Amino acid sequence: MNAARWWRKARNSRWGRALQRWVGRPPAIPDRLWQRVLERHDFLVARSAHEQAALKTLCEHFLAQKEFTGAQGLVVHDEMALTIAAQACLPWVHWGLPGLDWYAGFVGIVVYPDEAVATRTVADRAGVVHQYQEILAGETLHGGPVMVAWSHVVNASDRAMQGHNVVIHEFAHQIDMRYKGRFEEPNGCPQLPRGYLGLSAWEGVQRWHHDWQGAYQRFVAQVEMAERFGSAPPWLDGYGAQSPAEFFAVACEAYWVNRSAFQTHFPELTQLLDAFFRHPG
Ligand SMILES: [Zn+2]
């Protein structure tokens, strides 16, 4: 178990416990560490001072609630844990602390040094079982843990231009899974907040399904055209064509690290995500 050391020390100290009990606030992240993490991410540096402060508070609580484990001998040091926290908490920058309830269904975060190879088993229509290997930069399980490859996390700033962010991708799956039953598959429609878009609960879900389904179908067609006939691939990660749940996850990562490009390509989805994540004005 390689939880962030400064935090672990602070949490276990008497003053740390007392502070949490009486003030309800975990110990502050050291400023120099916070600045270093901000500066390594263009999409965080570009945020307003108010948003950065809100993000820092979210990270402090997030680190208090989650447990980091390094896989394959990787030691998760403070800056790594905070880097992951900052990306994972970004979607709730306008919600504030209530946003972290979306991550209350799990505790563990496992960090791999690099992509992991997973062996998958599928049965085809004839009942024949096939095994294949999949290379993963991240994975999420209902109830946790969330797994991410550090080699992808560390380059988050470079990958943002293309709208990629493995941390936000995996945490978007958690958002999708939250409030669903253990055996209910994520479907790209998270539970919508009360009064979403000023609609009734039923109307909100109808609107969400209608717009996402249309965008997903157009996206799948575009990915297929690019693969078969060499036409221009869509800007968004083609992996989103796997399923509506993957489409939601790649949309969320792009929306959060490169909103202007996402808005150009998916104006109707930007409106839905703006309302969901409470984007101001
Ligand atoms: Zn995924």
Residues whose N, C-alpha, C, O or C-beta is under 5 A from the ligand:
A	BS01	ZN	E246 A249
